Amino acid sequence: MKFRLFAEDPGSKARAGEIITDHGTIPTPIFMPVGTAGSVKSVHQRELVNDIDAKIILGNTYHLNLRPGTSILQQAGGLHKFMGWERPILTDSGGYQVYSLAANRKIKEEGVHFRSHIDGSKHFLSPETSMEIQRVIGADIIMAFDECTPYPCEHRTAKKSMEMTHRWLTRCCEYVDNMSPLYGHSQALFPIVQGSVYKDLRVQSAEVIASANREGNAIGGLSVGEPAEDMYEMTDLVCSILPKDKPRYLMGVGTPVNLLECIALGIDMFDCVMPTRNARNGMLFTSEGFINIRNEKWKDDFSPIDAQGNCFADTQYSKAYLRHLIISKEILGAQIATLHNLSFYLWLVREARVRILDGTFASWKNVMVKKLAQRI
């Protein structure tokens, strides 16, 4: 994997570049639709390519290991072939999912023992097993196994967790450096900065992660309930330490406003379930703000979903029609809404990139965040 930086915005810390993988080039900043179990919910792979031009999607080690399992994935030739996707894939290590299983897991130095949320069966994830599962999945970018602390948590808890994450990173690096990819393409390992909302821990973690000298770096443990101001402060601090010549990935973030604010701080990559999950519940993002399509006010509104026409669904479907589908619980409603939201997110990062390249990002961002934060 290679990363090339093309421009930095003169009015902020925003960057425009590209990540080159064996499965294609990814322009940055970029948003990655979440395809947890080998599928972006409600969206066909050809729509991801032809309608919204997703450059990279995300899969998850925890879920793919449980279903369909590594045996099936290896027989298929990896996740790319299994799901018919020829573009890049990033896999989360499973650490966040283990974090979310608080009642059904035990974290120890060797790894995490947990019970499946599907059938209660016992499983074990360690730095080594996470790397091996991701090797079998065959993602272009794989994540180091980490522990994500809840918010709020005490400083000593965050410190202990961070230090174990750093020890686990050493084991991940050793395993990856001694493994060979299964399917003929390279796999890049990204370590993850932790430390909750404590400045001293974030500085320490960022320094350790930078010293690992991997192909890219990630920031985890944010967007877990802390105020947005804390997320921005930690992101800004960490970006000031992580090397400029490698991509920076802020995990699990976020709203359209979050994306723009964090792009302005120097983040290159994002993922979040928000555009897909909210779409299925009738919450749509547009260039003028967000709307709840279930509200009565849209019942006889035959205007496009986004008046600016920035998204896939705008050219074909009205607010009234989409509301009818969502209220009627028609599957097509979830499909259209999901395509709309993903289209909007990808339009937003593409437009941000254009603005960075022409030097107008900061002023454009300041106008857009006010619009995007309002409910229509």
Secondary structure, DSSP 8 states (H G I E B T S, - for coil): -EEEEEEE-TTSS-EEEEEEETTEEEEESEEE-B-TTSS-TT--HHHHHHTS--S-EEEEHHHHHHTT-HHHHHHHTSHHHHHT--S-EEEE-SHHHHHHTGGGEEEETTEEEEE-TTT--EEEE-HHHHHHHHHHHT-SEEE-------SS--HHHHHHHHHHHHHHHHHHHHHHHT---SSSS--EEE-EE--TT-HHHHHHHHHHHHHT--S-EEE-S-SSSS-HHHHHHHHHHHHTTS-TTS-EEETTB--HHHHHHHHTTT--EEE-SHHHHHHHTTEEEETTEEEETTSGGGTT--SBSSTT--SGGGGT-BHHHHHHHHHTT-HHHHHHHHHHHHHHHHHHHHHHHHHHHHT-HHHHHHHHHHHHTSB-
